[in-house]
Amino acid sequence: MYTLDNLKHLKTLGQHAPTAMAAFTAFDAAAMAPGALAVKTKELIALAVAHTTQCPYCLHIHVDGARKAGCSDAEIAEAVMVAAALRAGAAVTHGTHCFD
């Protein structure tokens, strides 16, 4: 089901929803551009979020982006573990809803 070949269909989305796709593309580029946070930091954040959303396309894209931004294996591993901690923490805190 998940194959990088599916990314070719981004063009199809753009053809059928050009205004929305252009807005998304511009927003994505702006969000990932250097600013108060360096691109390296943004890629680590994106990588951690991709692990929490479990999007295989985002994982591929942002591992590549993190590598290009100069992230080390240790930095990537720590970003993954932060994501794992937050997912686990969310499950634990949601557990509080089980009690009244």
C-alpha positions as YAML, in Angstrom:
chain: A
units: angstrom
residues:
- id: 1
  name: MET
  ca: [0.00, 0.00, 0.00]
- id: 2
  name: TYR
  ca: [2.73, 2.47, 0.97]
- id: 3
  name: THR
  ca: [5.24, 2.91, -1.79]
- id: 4
  name: LEU
  ca: [7.20, 5.98, -2.72]
- id: 5
  name: ASP
  ca: [5.76, 5.59, -6.21]
- id: 6
  name: ASN
  ca: [2.51, 6.96, -4.78]
- id: 7
  name: LEU
  ca: [4.15, 10.36, -4.38]
- id: 8
  name: LYS
  ca: [3.83, 10.82, -8.14]
- id: 9
  name: HIS
  ca: [0.13, 11.36, -7.46]
- id: 10
  name: LEU
  ca: [0.89, 14.62, -5.70]
- id: 11
  name: LYS
  ca: [0.84, 16.05, -9.21]
- id: 12
  name: THR
  ca: [-2.67, 14.64, -9.68]
- id: 13
  name: LEU
  ca: [-3.81, 16.30, -6.45]
- id: 14
  name: GLY
  ca: [-2.35, 19.57, -7.72]
- id: 15
  name: GLN
  ca: [-4.11, 19.25, -11.05]
- id: 16
  name: HIS
  ca: [-7.50, 18.71, -9.43]
- id: 17
  name: ALA
  ca: [-7.09, 21.10, -6.49]
- id: 18
  name: PRO
  ca: [-4.51, 23.60, -7.73]
- id: 19
  name: THR
  ca: [-5.27, 26.46, -5.36]
- id: 20
  name: ALA
  ca: [-5.23, 24.28, -2.26]
- id: 21
  name: MET
  ca: [-2.11, 22.41, -3.38]
- id: 22
  name: ALA
  ca: [-0.29, 25.64, -4.15]
- id: 23
  name: ALA
  ca: [-1.23, 26.98, -0.73]
- id: 24
  name: PHE
  ca: [-0.07, 23.77, 0.97]
- id: 25
  name: THR
  ca: [3.22, 23.77, -0.95]
- id: 26
  name: ALA
  ca: [3.88, 27.40, -0.06]
- id: 27
  name: PHE
  ca: [2.99, 26.81, 3.60]
- id: 28
  name: ASP
  ca: [5.20, 23.71, 3.79]
- id: 29
  name: ALA
  ca: [8.12, 25.58, 2.23]
- id: 30
  name: ALA
  ca: [7.65, 28.52, 4.61]
- id: 31
  name: ALA
  ca: [7.38, 26.27, 7.66]
- id: 32
  name: MET
  ca: [10.58, 24.41, 6.79]
- id: 33
  name: ALA
  ca: [12.60, 27.50, 5.76]
- id: 34
  name: PRO
  ca: [15.33, 28.83, 8.03]
- id: 35
  name: GLY
  ca: [13.98, 31.24, 10.63]
- id: 36
  name: ALA
  ca: [14.11, 31.41, 14.40]
- id: 37
  name: LEU
  ca: [14.80, 27.67, 14.20]
- id: 38
  name: ALA
  ca: [17.55, 26.27, 12.00]
- id: 39
  name: VAL
  ca: [16.57, 23.83, 9.25]
- id: 40
  name: LYS
  ca: [18.39, 21.08, 11.15]
- id: 41
  name: THR
  ca: [16.15, 21.64, 14.18]
- id: 42
  name: LYS
  ca: [13.05, 21.80, 12.00]
- id: 43
  name: GLU
  ca: [13.95, 18.51, 10.33]
- id: 44
  name: LEU
  ca: [14.39, 16.84, 13.72]
- id: 45
  name: ILE
  ca: [10.99, 18.17, 14.80]
- id: 46
  name: ALA
  ca: [9.46, 16.98, 11.53]
- id: 47
  name: LEU
  ca: [11.06, 13.58, 11.97]
- id: 48
  name: ALA
  ca: [9.68, 13.23, 15.49]
- id: 49
  name: VAL
  ca: [6.21, 14.31, 14.38]
- id: 50
  name: ALA
  ca: [6.37, 11.88, 11.46]
- id: 51
  name: HIS
  ca: [7.02, 9.10, 13.95]
- id: 52
  name: THR
  ca: [4.01, 10.11, 16.01]
- id: 53
  name: THR
  ca: [1.74, 10.35, 12.95]
- id: 54
  name: GLN
  ca: [3.40, 7.22, 11.53]
- id: 55
  name: CYS
  ca: [3.41, 8.61, 8.00]
- id: 56
  name: PRO
  ca: [5.89, 6.52, 5.99]
- id: 57
  name: TYR
  ca: [6.21, 9.23, 3.34]
- id: 58
  name: CYS
  ca: [7.02, 11.90, 5.92]
- id: 59
  name: LEU
  ca: [9.49, 9.54, 7.57]
- id: 60
  name: HIS
  ca: [11.31, 9.01, 4.29]
- id: 61
  name: ILE
  ca: [11.29, 12.69, 3.34]
- id: 62
  name: HIS
  ca: [12.38, 13.97, 6.75]
- id: 63
  name: VAL
  ca: [15.07, 11.34, 7.40]
- id: 64
  name: ASP
  ca: [16.53, 12.46, 4.08]
- id: 65
  name: GLY
  ca: [16.06, 16.12, 5.06]
- id: 66
  name: ALA
  ca: [17.64, 15.54, 8.46]
- id: 67
  name: ARG
  ca: [20.65, 13.85, 6.86]
- id: 68
  name: LYS
  ca: [21.04, 16.70, 4.35]
- id: 69
  name: ALA
  ca: [20.81, 19.21, 7.21]
- id: 70
  name: GLY
  ca: [23.71, 17.45, 8.95]
- id: 71
  name: CYS
  ca: [21.88, 15.45, 11.62]
- id: 72
  name: SER
  ca: [23.86, 12.64, 13.18]
- id: 73
  name: ASP
  ca: [22.60, 9.16, 13.98]
- id: 74
  name: ALA
  ca: [22.53, 10.16, 17.65]
- id: 75
  name: GLU
  ca: [20.38, 13.22, 16.96]
- id: 76
  name: ILE
  ca: [17.96, 11.20, 14.85]
- id: 77
  name: ALA
  ca: [17.78, 8.47, 17.49]
- id: 78
  name: GLU
  ca: [17.04, 11.02, 20.22]
- id: 79
  name: ALA
  ca: [14.30, 12.63, 18.11]
- id: 80
  name: VAL
  ca: [12.72, 9.19, 17.65]
- id: 81
  name: MET
  ca: [12.88, 8.53, 21.39]
- id: 82
  name: VAL
  ca: [11.30, 11.91, 22.18]
- id: 83
  name: ALA
  ca: [8.46, 11.00, 19.82]
- id: 84
  name: ALA
  ca: [8.10, 7.61, 21.49]
- id: 85
  name: ALA
  ca: [8.02, 9.20, 24.94]
- id: 86
  name: LEU
  ca: [5.29, 11.61, 23.89]
- id: 87
  name: ARG
  ca: [3.18, 8.85, 22.35]
- id: 88
  name: ALA
  ca: [3.55, 6.78, 25.50]
- id: 89
  name: GLY
  ca: [2.82, 9.81, 27.67]
- id: 90
  name: ALA
  ca: [-0.34, 10.53, 25.70]
- id: 91
  name: ALA
  ca: [-1.56, 6.98, 26.30]
- id: 92
  name: VAL
  ca: [-0.85, 7.27, 30.01]
- id: 93
  name: THR
  ca: [-2.55, 10.64, 30.39]
- id: 94
  name: HIS
  ca: [-5.54, 9.46, 28.36]
- id: 95
  name: GLY
  ca: [-5.74, 6.65, 30.88]
- id: 96
  name: THR
  ca: [-6.88, 9.19, 33.43]
- id: 97
  name: HIS
  ca: [-10.19, 9.35, 31.54]
- id: 98
  name: CYS
  ca: [-10.89, 5.80, 32.67]
- id: 99
  name: PHE
  ca: [-11.55, 6.94, 36.20]
- id: 100
  name: ASP
  ca: [-14.19, 9.18, 37.63]
...
